Amino acid sequence: MRKTIFFLVGVVFFWSGMTVPISLQAKEPGKPLRVVCTILPIYILTLNVVGQIPGVEVKLLLPPHQGCPHNYDLTPSDLIKLKQADLILANGLGIEEFMEKTLKQANLKVRVLQAAEKVVPIRNQPVSPSLHFKAKQAGADHHHEGTVNGHAWVSPKAAAVMVRTIADGLALADPLHSREYRFQASQYSKKLEGLAREMTDWISRAKNKKCLAFHDVLPYLARDIGLTVIGVVESHPGIEPSPREMANLIKKLKEQQPAAIFSEPQYSDKVVKTLSRESGVPFFELDPVATGKPAADTYEKAMRKNLEVLRRAIK
């Protein structure tokens, strides 16, 4: 007989947007716990919580090179993964909007744990109607259809909170190994919190804490370490600023003189180089870990590298 437990926190129907109490069955002894993670950052965090615990299968839904799923369409193989899952781990905060329509059409009532549920959300800055129009034309209106920024994982401090939430979900689904999940989550969270403290300590001593971000992936990191983001290069990823917008950005850079412009490895740095050349503000690359190697150490390595970038850029 399977034991039935109640998963009261973070279990949602994607298409309803409401948190509701749904019964979740703990796995039978001897049977694998099948876990599907929606995006690469959640997959990496989950690998660190699971570690070497036996009988847990962790799969990644989106390809690791996909990045933020602005206009991703689920494939038939994706739906098979979701149907076979015992537990689906999502970021939440609107990042998985790409799943709603497909899941509703398939009448698939998917139980999902939102890893970022306990992270205090940050609201997106409003953009002009013209930018909304251009984004919709390009199929990239993901970030501003809602009001909440979804990139919580970019902050190691927020990621540590997400790791503990993931551990709670796994412990409920697999009570036999609950202590191991929570212990490994605690150990990994302490590493991430240590990284966040190193970033915060450095930024707290900097004379110029201002930067221009490539797009809106930095709000959680900026809030948690004391960085000041004066604006973004692209209000919607993949939509380059118009000549007028470029002129306004160059003017802002000259007036406010931030310490750095940050590009991202997932996108071309052509526009960033132009802004840097015209304004005299140096540019550096910060990795939000939206893409990368699907391995347990990828996030920590990327954030350690980001720390070194911050030390060179923010002084």
TILORO-692522 format. One record per residue: residue number from 0; x, y, z of N, C-alpha, C in turn. Coordinates in steps of 0.1 Angstrom, whole numbers, padded with zeros to 4 digits. Layout:
[r NUM [X Y Z] [X Y Z] [X Y Z]] ...
***
This chain:
[r 0 [0008 -0012 0000] [0000 0000 0000] [0009 0012 0000]] [r 1 [0005 0022 -0009] [0012 0034 -0009] [0007 0044 0002]] [r 2 [0016 0051 0008] [0012 0060 0018] [0009 0074 0011]] [r 3 [-0002 0079 0015] [-0006 0092 0009] [-0003 0103 0019]] [r 4 [0004 0113 0014] [0007 0125 0022] [0002 0137 0015]] [r 5 [0001 0148 0022] [-0005 0160 0016] [0006 0170 0014]] [r 6 [0007 0174 0002] [0018 0184 -0002] [0011 0197 -0002]] [r 7 [0011 0204 0009] [0003 0217 0011] [0010 0229 0005]] [r 8 [0023 0228 0004] [0030 0241 0000] [0036 0239 -0014]] [r 9 [0033 0248 -0023] [0040 0249 -0036] [0035 0240 -0046]] [r 10 [0024 0232 -0044] [0018 0224 -0054] [0007 0231 -0061]] [r 11 [0009 0232 -0074] [-0001 0241 -0082] [-0005 0234 -0094]] [r 12 [-0016 0238 -0100] [-0019 0235 -0113] [-0014 0247 -0122]] [r 13 [-0006 0244 -0132] [0000 0254 -0139] [-0011 0264 -0145]] [r 14 [-0022 0259 -0150] [-0031 0267 -0157] [-0040 0275 -0148]] [r 15 [-0041 0271 -0136] [-0050 0279 -0126] [-0042 0289 -0119]] [r 16 [-0029 0287 -0117] [-0021 0297 -0110] [-0024 0298 -0095]] [r 17 [-0031 0288 -0090] [-0035 0288 -0076] [-0028 0277 -0069]] [r 18 [-0024 0280 -0056] [-0018 0270 -0047] [-0030 0262 -0041]] [r 19 [-0030 0249 -0042] [-0041 0241 -0037] [-0036 0229 -0030]] [r 20 [-0043 0224 -0020] [-0038 0211 -0014] [-0042 0200 -0022]] [r 21 [-0032 0192 -0027] [-0033 0181 -0035] [-0026 0169 -0029]] [r 22 [-0032 0157 -0029] [-0026 0146 -0023] [-0014 0141 -0032]] [r 23 [-0003 0138 -0026] [0009 0133 -0034] [0013 0120 -0027]] [r 24 [0014 0110 -0036] [0017 0097 -0030] [0032 0095 -0029]] [r 25 [0036 0091 -0017] [0050 0087 -0015] [0054 0075 -0023]] [r 26 [0066 0074 -0028] [0069 0063 -0037] [0070 0050 -0029]] [r 27 [0067 0039 -0036] [0068 0026 -0030] [0082 0022 -0028]] [r 28 [0086 0016 -0017] [0099 0011 -0015] [0104 0002 -0026]] [r 29 [0116 0004 -0031] [0121 -0004 -0042] [0118 0002 -0056]] [r 30 [0109 0012 -0057] [0105 0018 -0070] [0112 0032 -0070]] [r 31 [0117 0036 -0082] [0124 0048 -0084] [0114 0060 -0082]] [r 32 [0120 0071 -0077] [0113 0084 -0076] [0117 0091 -0089]] [r 33 [0107 0094 -0097] [0109 0100 -0110] [0107 0115 -0109]] [r 34 [0117 0123 -0110] [0117 0137 -0108] [0120 0144 -0122]] [r 35 [0112 0154 -0126] [0114 0162 -0138] [0116 0176 -0134]] [r 36 [0127 0182 -0138] [0130 0196 -0135] [0128 0204 -0148]] [r 37 [0121 0215 -0147] [0117 0222 -0159] [0129 0229 -0166]] [r 38 [0138 0236 -0159] [0148 0243 -0165] [0162 0240 -0159]] [r 39 [0173 0243 -0166] [0186 0239 -0162] [0189 0243 -0147]] [r 40 [0187 0256 -0143] [0191 0260 -0129] [0184 0251 -0119]] [r 41 [0172 0248 -0121] [0164 0239 -0111] [0170 0225 -0111]] [r 42 [0174 0220 -0123] [0180 0207 -0124] [0193 0206 -0117]] [r 43 [0201 0217 -0118] [0214 0217 -0111] [0212 0217 -0096]] [r 44 [0203 0226 -0091] [0201 0227 -0077] [0196 0213 -0072]] [r 45 [0187 0207 -0079] [0182 0194 -0075] [0192 0183 -0075]] [r 46 [0201 0183 -0084] [0212 0173 -0084] [0220 0174 -0071]] [r 47 [0222 0186 -0066] [0230 0188 -0053] [0222 0183 -0041]] [r 48 [0209 0184 -0042] [0200 0179 -0031] [0199 0164 -0031]] [r 49 [0198 0158 -0043] [0197 0144 -0044] [0210 0137 -0042]] [r 50 [0221 0142 -0047] [0234 0136 -0045] [0234 0121 -0049]] [r 51 [0239 0113 -0041] [0240 0098 -0044] [0229 0090 -0038]] [r 52 [0218 0096 -0034] [0207 0089 -0028] [0201 0079 -0039]] [r 53 [0200 0066 -0035] [0196 0056 -0045] [0181 0057 -0048]] [r 54 [0178 0053 -0060] [0164 0052 -0064] [0157 0065 -0068]] [r 55 [0165 0075 -0072] [0160 0088 -0076] [0164 0091 -0090]] [r 56 [0155 0092 -0100] [0158 0096 -0113] [0155 0110 -0116]] [r 57 [0165 0119 -0119] [0163 0133 -0121] [0165 0136 -0136]] [r 58 [0154 0141 -0142] [0155 0144 -0156] [0153 0159 -0158]] [r 59 [0159 0165 -0169] [0157 0179 -0173] [0147 0179 -0184]] [r 60 [0137 0188 -0183] [0127 0189 -0193] [0132 0197 -0206]] [r 61 [0136 0209 -0204] [0141 0217 -0215] [0156 0214 -0218]] [r 62 [0160 0216 -0230] [0175 0213 -0234] [0183 0223 -0226]] [r 63 [0195 0219 -0222] [0204 0227 -0213] [0209 0240 -0220]] [r 64 [0208 0240 -0234] [0212 0252 -0241] [0200 0262 -0244]] [r 65 [0188 0258 -0239] [0176 0266 -0242] [0176 0280 -0236]] [r 66 [0181 0282 -0224] [0181 0294 -0217] [0167 0297 -0212]] [r 67 [0164 0310 -0209] [0151 0313 -0204] [0140 0310 -0214]] [r 68 [0130 0302 -0211] [0121 0297 -0221] [0110 0307 -0225]] [r 69 [0115 0318 -0232] [0106 0328 -0236] [0094 0324 -0245]] [r 70 [0098 0316 -0255] [0087 0311 -0264] [0089 0296 -0267]] [r 71 [0093 0288 -0257] [0095 0274 -0259] [0082 0267 -0261]] [r 72 [0081 0257 -0270] [0070 0249 -0271] [0073 0234 -0267]] [r 73 [0064 0229 -0259] [0066 0215 -0254] [0065 0205 -0266]] [r 74 [0074 0195 -0266] [0074 0185 -0276] [0066 0173 -0271]] [r 75 [0063 0163 -0279] [0056 0151 -0275] [0065 0144 -0264]] [r 76 [0078 0143 -0266] [0087 0137 -0256] [0087 0144 -0243]] [r 77 [0085 0157 -0243] [0084 0165 -0231] [0071 0161 -0223]] [r 78 [0060 0159 -0230] [0048 0155 -0224] [0049 0141 -0218]] [r 79 [0056 0133 -0225] [0058 0119 -0219] [0066 0120 -0206]] [r 80 [0076 0128 -0206] [0084 0130 -0193] [0075 0135 -0182]] [r 81 [0066 0145 -0185] [0057 0150 -0175] [0047 0140 -0170]] [r 82 [0042 0132 -0179] [0032 0122 -0175] [0038 0112 -0166]] [r 83 [0050 0108 -0169] [0057 0097 -0161] [0063 0102 -0148]] [r 84 [0063 0115 -0146] [0070 0120 -0134] [0062 0118 -0121]] [r 85 [0068 0115 -0110] [0062 0115 -0097] [0062 0129 -0091]] [r 86 [0072 0137 -0094] [0073 0150 -0089] [0079 0159 -0100]] [r 87 [0073 0171 -0102] [0079 0180 -0111] [0083 0192 -0104]] [r 88 [0096 0196 -0106] [0102 0207 -0099] [0103 0219 -0108]] [r 89 [0097 0230 -0106] [0097 0242 -0114] [0103 0253 -0107]] [r 90 [0107 0263 -0114] [0112 0276 -0108] [0101 0283 -0102]] [r 91 [0090 0285 -0109] [0079 0293 -0105] [0081 0308 -0109]] [r 92 [0074 0317 -0103] [0075 0331 -0106] [0072 0335 -0120]] [r 93 [0064 0327 -0127] [0060 0329 -0141] [0070 0324 -0151]] [r 94 [0081 0318 -0148] [0091 0313 -0158] [0084 0302 -0166]] [r 95 [0076 0294 -0160] [0070 0283 -0168] [0057 0286 -0175]] [r 96 [0055 0298 -0178] [0043 0302 -0185] [0042 0294 -0199]] [r 97 [0053 0290 -0204] [0053 0283 -0217] [0046 0270 -0216]] [r 98 [0044 0265 -0204] [0037 0252 -0203] [0022 0252 -0202]] [r 99 [0017 0264 -0199] [0003 0265 -0195] [-0007 0260 -0206]] [r 100 [-0005 0266 -0218] [-0015 0263 -0229] [-0014 0248 -0233]] [r 101 [-0002 0243 -0234] [-0001 0229 -0238] [-0006 0219 -0228]] [r 102 [-0004 0222 -0215] [-0009 0213 -0205] [-0024 0214 -0204]] [r 103 [-0029 0225 -0206] [-0044 0227 -0206] [-0050 0219 -0217]] [r 104 [-0044 0220 -0229] [-0050 0213 -0241] [-0049 0198 -0239]] [r 105 [-0038 0194 -0233] [-0036 0179 -0231] [-0044 0174 -0219]] [r 106 [-0051 0183 -0212] [-0058 0180 -0200] [-0050 0172 -0190]] [r 107 [-0037 0176 -0189] [-0027 0169 -0180] [-0026 0177 -0167]] [r 108 [-0032 0172 -0156] [-0031 0179 -0143] [-0018 0176 -0136]] [r 109 [-0009 0184 -0139] [0005 0182 -0134] [0007 0188 -0120]] [r 110 [0013 0180 -0111] [0016 0185 -0098] [0030 0190 -0098]] [r 111 [0031 0203 -0094] [0044 0210 -0095] [0048 0216 -0082]] [r 112 [0061 0215 -0078] [0066 0222 -0067] [0074 0234 -0072]] [r 113 [0070 0246 -0068] [0077 0258 -0072] [0088 0261 -0063]] [r 114 [0100 0259 -0068] [0112 0261 -0060] [0114 0275 -0054]] [r 115 [0110 0285 -0061] [0112 0299 -0057] [0100 0304 -0049]] [r 116 [0091 0295 -0044] [0079 0299 -0037] [0082 0308 -0025]] [r 117 [0093 0305 -0018] [0096 0312 -0005] [0106 0323 -0007]] [r 118 [0109 0326 -0020] [0118 0338 -0023] [0109 0350 -0024]] [r 119 [0112 0361 -0017] [0104 0373 -0018] [0105 0378 -0032]] [r 120 [0094 0379 -0039] [0094 0383 -0054] [0098 0397 -0056]] [r 121 [0103 0400 -0068] [0106 0413 -0073] [0097 0416 -0085]] [r 122 [0091 0427 -0085] [0082 0431 -0097] [0090 0437 -0108]] [r 123 [0086 0433 -0120] [0093 0439 -0132] [0090 0454 -0133]] [r 124 [0099 0461 -0139] [0097 0475 -0142] [0088 0476 -0154]] [r 125 [0079 0485 -0154] [0070 0487 -0166] [0078 0491 -0178]] [r 126 [0073 0487 -0190] [0079 0491 -0202] [0069 0498 -0211]] [r 127 [0073 0505 -0221] [0064 0513 -0229] [0056 0504 -0238]] [r 128 [0044 0508 -0242] [0035 0500 -0251] [0042 0496 -0264]] [r 129 [0051 0505 -0269] [0058 0502 -0282] [0067 0490 -0280]] [r 130 [0074 0489 -0268] [0082 0477 -0265] [0074 0464 -0264]] [r 131 [0062 0466 -0257] [0053 0454 -0256] [0050 0449 -0270]] [r 132 [0047 0459 -0279] [0042 0455 -0293] [0054 0448 -0300]] [r 133 [0066 0454 -0299] [0077 0447 -0306] [0080 0433 -0300]] [r 134 [0079 0432 -0287] [0081 0419 -0281] [0071 0409 -0286]] [r 135 [0059 0412 -0286] [0048 0403 -0291] [0051 0399 -0305]] [r 136 [0055 0409 -0314] [0058 0406 -0328] [0069 0395 -0329]] [r 137 [0079 0396 -0320] [0090 0387 -0320] [0088 0374 -0312]] [r 138 [0076 0373 -0306] [0073 0361 -0298] [0081 0361 -0285]] [r 139 [0085 0372 -0279] [0093 0372 -0268] [0088 0380 -0256]] [r 140 [0074 0380 -0255] [0068 0389 -0245] [0067 0382 -0231]] [r 141 [0077 0373 -0228] [0076 0365 -0216] [0077 0373 -0204]] [r 142 [0086 0382 -0203] [0090 0388 -0190] [0080 0398 -0185]] [r 143 [0073 0405 -0194] [0064 0415 -0189] [0049 0413 -0191]] [r 144 [0046 0400 -0195] [0031 0397 -0194] [0027 0396 -0180]] [r 145 [0035 0391 -0171] [0032 0391 -0157] [0038 0403 -0150]] [r 146 [0038 0404 -0137] [0044 0415 -0130] [0056 0411 -0122]] [r 147 [0059 0398 -0121] [0069 0393 -0112] [0081 0389 -0120]] [r 148 [0093 0393 -0116] [0105 0388 -0123] [0108 0374 -0118]] [r 149 [0112 0365 -0128] [0113 0351 -0125] [0127 0346 -0122]] [r 150 [0137 0355 -0123] [0151 0350 -0123] [0157 0349 -0109]] [r 151 [0150 0343 -0100] [0155 0343 -0086] [0168 0335 -0085]] [r 152 [0170 0325 -0093] [0182 0316 -0091] [0195 0323 -0094]] [r 153 [0194 0335 -0100] [0207 0342 -0103] [0213 0348 -0091]] [r 154 [0206 0349 -0080] [0212 0352 -0067] [0215 0340 -0059]] [r 155 [0228 0338 -0055] [0231 0326 -0047] [0223 0326 -0034]] [r 156 [0220 0337 -0028] [0212 0338 -0016] [0198 0332 -0018]] [r 157 [0192 0337 -0029] [0179 0332 -0032] [0179 0317 -0036]] [r 158 [0190 0313 -0043] [0191 0299 -0047] [0192 0290 -0035]] [r 159 [0198 0295 -0024] [0199 0287 -0012] [0186 0284 -0006]] [r 160 [0177 0294 -0007] [0163 0293 -0002] [0156 0282 -0011]] [r 161 [0158 0283 -0024] [0152 0274 -0033] [0157 0259 -0031]] [r 162 [0169 0258 -0028] [0175 0244 -0025] [0167 0238 -0013]] [r 163 [0165 0246 -0003] [0158 0240 0009] [0143 0237 0006]] [r 164 [0137 0245 -0003] [0123 0242 -0007] [0123 0229 -0015]] [r 165 [0133 0227 -0024] [0134 0215 -0032] [0136 0203 -0023]] [r 166 [0144 0204 -0013] [0146 0193 -0003] [0133 0189 0004]] [r 167 [0126 0199 0008] [0113 0197 0015] [0104 0188 0006]] [r 168 [0103 0192 -0007] [0094 0185 -0016] [0099 0171 -0018]] [r 169 [0112 0169 -0020] [0117 0155 -0022] [0115 0147 -0009]] [r 170 [0117 0153 0002] [0115 0146 0015] [0101 0141 0016]] [r 171 [0091 0149 0012] [0077 0144 0012] [0074 0133 0003]] [r 172 [0080 0134 -0009] [0078 0124 -0019] [0086 0111 -0016]] [r 173 [0096 0112 -0008] [0105 0100 -0005] [0109 0101 0009]] [r 174 [0099 0098 0018] [0102 0100 0033] [0114 0092 0038]] [r 175 [0116 0080 0032] [0127 0072 0036] [0141 0079 0036]] [r 176 [0142 0088 0027] [0155 0095 0026] [0154 0110 0030]] [r 177 [0144 0113 0037] [0141 0128 0040] [0153 0134 0047]] [r 178 [0159 0127 0057] [0171 0133 0064] [0182 0136 0054]] [r 179 [0185 0126 0045] [0196 0128 0035] [0193 0140 0026]] [r 180 [0181 0142 0021] [0178 0153 0013] [0180 0166 0020]] [r 181 [0175 0167 0033] [0176 0180 0040] [0191 0182 0044]] [r 182 [0198 0172 0047] [0212 0174 0051] [0220 0179 0039]] [r 183 [0218 0172 0028] [0226 0177 0016] [0222 0191 0011]] [r 184 [0209 0194 0013] [0204 0207 0010] [0211 0218 0019]] [r 185 [0212 0214 0032] [0218 0223 0041] [0233 0226 0038]] [r 186 [0240 0215 0034] [0254 0217 0031] [0256 0225 0018]] [r 187 [0248 0223 0008] [0249 0230 -0004] [0244 0245 -0002]] [r 188 [0234 0247 0005] [0229 0260 0008] [0240 0269 0015]] [r 189 [0247 0262 0024] [0257 0270 0031] [0268 0274 0022]] [r 190 [0271 0266 0012] [0281 0270 0001] [0276 0282 -0006]] [r 191 [0263 0282 -0010] [0257 0293 -0018] [0256 0305 -0010]] [r 192 [0253 0304 0003] [0252 0316 0012] [0266 0322 0014]] [r 193 [0276 0313 0014] [0290 0318 0016] [0294 0326 0003]] [r 194 [0290 0321 -0008] [0293 0329 -0021] [0286 0343 -0020]] [r 195 [0273 0342 -0016] [0265 0355 -0015] [0272 0365 -0005]] [r 196 [0277 0360 0006] [0284 0369 0015] [0297 0375 0009]] [r 197 [0304 0366 0002] [0316 0372 -0004] [0313 0383 -0014]] [r 198 [0302 0381 -0022] [0298 0391 -0031] [0293 0404 -0024]] [r 199 [0285 0402 -0013] [0280 0413 -0006] [0292 0421 0001]] [r 200 [0301 0414 0006] [0313 0420 0013] [0320 0429 0003]] [r 201 [0322 0424 -0009] [0330 0431 -0019] [0322 0444 -0024]] [r 202 [0309 0442 -0027] [0301 0453 -0031] [0300 0464 -0020]] [r 203 [0299 0460 -0008] [0297 0469 0003] [0309 0479 0004]] [r 204 [0321 0475 -0001] [0333 0483 0000] [0335 0491 -0013]] [r 205 [0327 0489 -0023] [0329 0495 -0036] [0324 0510 -0035]] [r 206 [0332 0518 -0042] [0328 0533 -0043] [0316 0534 -0053]] [r 207 [0317 0527 -0064] [0307 0528 -0074] [0300 0515 -0076]] [r 208 [0287 0514 -0071] [0280 0502 -0071] [0270 0500 -0083]] [r 209 [0271 0510 -0092] [0261 0510 -0103] [0266 0502 -0115]] [r 210 [0256 0497 -0122] [0258 0489 -0134] [0246 0490 -0144]] [r 211 [0249 0487 -0156] [0238 0485 -0166] [0238 0471 -0170]] [r 212 [0226 0464 -0168] [0225 0450 -0171] [0221 0448 -0186]] [r 213 [0223 0436 -0191] [0219 0433 -0204] [0204 0432 -0206]] [r 214 [0198 0423 -0197] [0184 0424 -0196] [0180 0421 -0181]] [r 215 [0167 0418 -0179] [0163 0419 -0165] [0165 0406 -0157]] [r 216 [0178 0401 -0157] [0181 0389 -0150] [0187 0392 -0136]] [r 217 [0191 0404 -0134] [0199 0407 -0122] [0192 0413 -0110]] [r 218 [0179 0415 -0110] [0172 0421 -0098] [0174 0414 -0085]] [r 219 [0173 0401 -0085] [0175 0393 -0072] [0189 0394 -0068]] [r 220 [0199 0392 -0077] [0213 0393 -0073] [0216 0407 -0068]] [r 221 [0211 0417 -0075] [0214 0431 -0071] [0208 0434 -0057]] [r 222 [0196 0430 -0055] [0190 0432 -0042] [0197 0426 -0031]] [r 223 [0202 0413 -0033] [0208 0405 -0023] [0222 0409 -0020]] [r 224 [0229 0415 -0029] [0244 0418 -0026] [0246 0433 -0026]] [r 225 [0236 0442 -0029] [0238 0456 -0028] [0242 0463 -0041]] [r 226 [0240 0456 -0052] [0244 0462 -0065] [0232 0471 -0070]] [r 227 [0235 0482 -0077] [0225 0491 -0082] [0224 0490 -0097]] [r 228 [0213 0485 -0102] [0211 0484 -0117] [0204 0496 -0122]] [r 229 [0210 0504 -0131] [0204 0517 -0135] [0195 0515 -0147]] [r 230 [0196 0503 -0153] [0187 0500 -0165] [0192 0488 -0172]] [r 231 [0186 0485 -0183] [0189 0473 -0191] [0191 0477 -0206]] [r 232 [0200 0469 -0212] [0202 0471 -0226] [0190 0467 -0235]] [r 233 [0185 0455 -0232] [0173 0450 -0239] [0162 0448 -0230]] [r 234 [0151 0455 -0231] [0140 0453 -0223] [0133 0439 -0225]] [r 235 [0135 0434 -0237] [0131 0420 -0240] [0142 0413 -0247]] [r 236 [0147 0402 -0242] [0158 0395 -0248] [0156 0392 -0263]] [r 237 [0166 0395 -0271] [0165 0392 -0285] [0160 0404 -0293]] [r 238 [0156 0415 -0287] [0151 0426 -0294] [0160 0438 -0291]] [r 239 [0169 0441 -0300] [0179 0451 -0299] [0173 0465 -0297]] [r 240 [0179 0474 -0290] [0173 0487 -0288] [0174 0495 -0301]] [r 241 [0164 0503 -0303] [0163 0512 -0315] [0174 0522 -0315]] [r 242 [0176 0529 -0326] [0186 0541 -0325] [0183 0551 -0315]] [r 243 [0170 0554 -0313] [0166 0564 -0302] [0169 0558 -0288]] [r 244 [0166 0545 -0287] [0169 0539 -0274] [0184 0538 -0271]] [r 245 [0192 0535 -0282] [0206 0535 -0280] [0211 0548 -0276]] [r 246 [0206 0559 -0282] [0210 0572 -0278] [0207 0576 -0264]] [r 247 [0195 0571 -0259] [0192 0574 -0245] [0200 0566 -0236]] [r 248 [0204 0553 -0240] [0213 0545 -0231] [0227 0552 -0230]] [r 249 [0232 0556 -0241] [0245 0563 -0241] [0245 0575 -0233]] [r 250 [0234 0583 -0234] [0233 0595 -0225] [0232 0591 -0211]] [r 251 [0225 0581 -0207] [0224 0577 -0193] [0237 0572 -0188]] [r 252 [0244 0565 -0196] [0257 0560 -0192] [0267 0571 -0190]] [r 253 [0267 0581 -0198] [0276 0593 -0197] [0272 0601 -0184]] [r 254 [0259 0602 -0182] [0255 0610 -0170] [0257 0603 -0157]] [r 255 [0254 0590 -0157] [0254 0583 -0144] [0268 0576 -0141]] [r 256 [0275 0574 -0152] [0289 0568 -0150] [0289 0555 -0141]] [r 257 [0281 0545 -0145] [0282 0532 -0137] [0296 0526 -0138]] [r 258 [0298 0517 -0130] [0311 0510 -0130] [0313 0501 -0142]] [r 259 [0301 0495 -0146] [0302 0485 -0157] [0289 0483 -0164]] [r 260 [0291 0478 -0176] [0279 0472 -0184] [0281 0457 -0184]] [r 261 [0271 0450 -0181] [0272 0435 -0181] [0265 0429 -0193]] [r 262 [0273 0421 -0200] [0267 0413 -0210] [0264 0399 -0205]] [r 263 [0258 0390 -0213] [0255 0376 -0209] [0260 0367 -0219]] [r 264 [0266 0355 -0216] [0271 0346 -0226] [0260 0340 -0235]] [r 265 [0248 0341 -0231] [0237 0335 -0239] [0233 0344 -0251]] [r 266 [0238 0356 -0251] [0234 0366 -0261] [0247 0373 -0267]] [r 267 [0245 0378 -0279] [0256 0386 -0286] [0259 0398 -0278]] [r 268 [0272 0401 -0277] [0277 0413 -0270] [0279 0425 -0280]] [r 269 [0274 0424 -0292] [0276 0435 -0302] [0271 0448 -0297]] [r 270 [0259 0449 -0292] [0253 0461 -0287] [0260 0466 -0275]] [r 271 [0264 0457 -0266] [0271 0461 -0254] [0285 0467 -0257]] [r 272 [0292 0462 -0267] [0304 0467 -0271] [0303 0481 -0277]] [r 273 [0292 0483 -0284] [0289 0497 -0290] [0286 0507 -0279]] [r 274 [0278 0503 -0269] [0275 0512 -0258] [0288 0515 -0250]] [r 275 [0296 0505 -0248] [0309 0507 -0241] [0318 0517 -0248]] [r 276 [0319 0515 -0261] [0328 0523 -0269] [0323 0538 -0269]] [r 277 [0310 0540 -0270] [0304 0553 -0271] [0304 0560 -0258]] [r 278 [0303 0553 -0247] [0302 0559 -0234] [0314 0559 -0226]] [r 279 [0324 0550 -0229] [0336 0549 -0221] [0334 0540 -0209]] [r 280 [0323 0534 -0207] [0320 0525 -0196] [0325 0511 -0199]] [r 281 [0333 0505 -0192] [0338 0491 -0196] [0327 0481 -0194]] [r 282 [0328 0470 -0202] [0318 0460 -0201] [0325 0447 -0197]] [r 283 [0317 0438 -0190] [0321 0425 -0185] [0310 0415 -0187]] [r 284 [0313 0403 -0186] [0303 0392 -0188] [0299 0386 -0175]] [r 285 [0287 0386 -0172] [0281 0379 -0160] [0272 0368 -0165]] [r 286 [0274 0356 -0160] [0266 0344 -0164] [0255 0342 -0155]] [r 287 [0242 0343 -0160] [0230 0340 -0151] [0227 0325 -0150]] [r 288 [0236 0317 -0156] [0234 0302 -0155] [0221 0298 -0161]] [r 289 [0217 0304 -0171] [0204 0300 -0178] [0207 0289 -0188]] [r 290 [0220 0288 -0192] [0224 0276 -0200] [0238 0271 -0194]] [r 291 [0242 0260 -0199] [0254 0254 -0194] [0254 0239 -0194]] [r 292 [0265 0234 -0188] [0266 0219 -0187] [0257 0214 -0176]] [r 293 [0249 0204 -0179] [0239 0199 -0169] [0246 0190 -0159]] [r 294 [0254 0196 -0150] [0262 0189 -0140] [0260 0196 -0127]] [r 295 [0262 0189 -0116] [0260 0194 -0102] [0269 0206 -0099]] [r 296 [0281 0207 -0104] [0290 0218 -0101] [0289 0230 -0110]] [r 297 [0280 0230 -0120] [0279 0241 -0129] [0275 0254 -0123]] [r 298 [0265 0254 -0114] [0261 0267 -0108] [0271 0273 -0100]] [r 299 [0277 0265 -0091] [0287 0270 -0082] [0299 0275 -0089]] [r 300 [0304 0268 -0100] [0315 0273 -0108] [0312 0286 -0114]] [r 301 [0300 0287 -0120] [0296 0299 -0127] [0295 0311 -0117]] [r 302 [0290 0309 -0105] [0289 0320 -0096] [0302 0324 -0090]] [r 303 [0311 0314 -0089] [0325 0317 -0084] [0332 0326 -0095]] [r 304 [0329 0323 -0107] [0335 0331 -0118] [0328 0345 -0118]] [r 305 [0315 0345 -0116] [0308 0358 -0115] [0314 0367 -0103]] [r 306 [0318 0361 -0092] [0324 0368 -0081] [0337 0374 -0086]] [r 307 [0345 0367 -0093] [0357 0373 -0098] [0355 0385 -0108]] [r 308 [0344 0383 -0116] [0340 0394 -0125] [0336 0406 -0117]] [r 309 [0328 0404 -0107] [0324 0416 -0099] [0336 0423 -0092]] [r 310 [0346 0415 -0088] [0358 0421 -0082] [0366 0429 -0092]] [r 311 [0365 0425 -0105] [0372 0434 -0115] [0364 0446 -0119]] [r 312 [0351 0444 -0119] [0342 0455 -0125] [0338 0465 -0115]] [r 313 [0334 0461 -0102] [0328 0470 -0092] [0339 0473 -0082]] [r 314 [0343 0485 -0082] [0354 0489 -0072] [0351 0502 -0065]] 
***
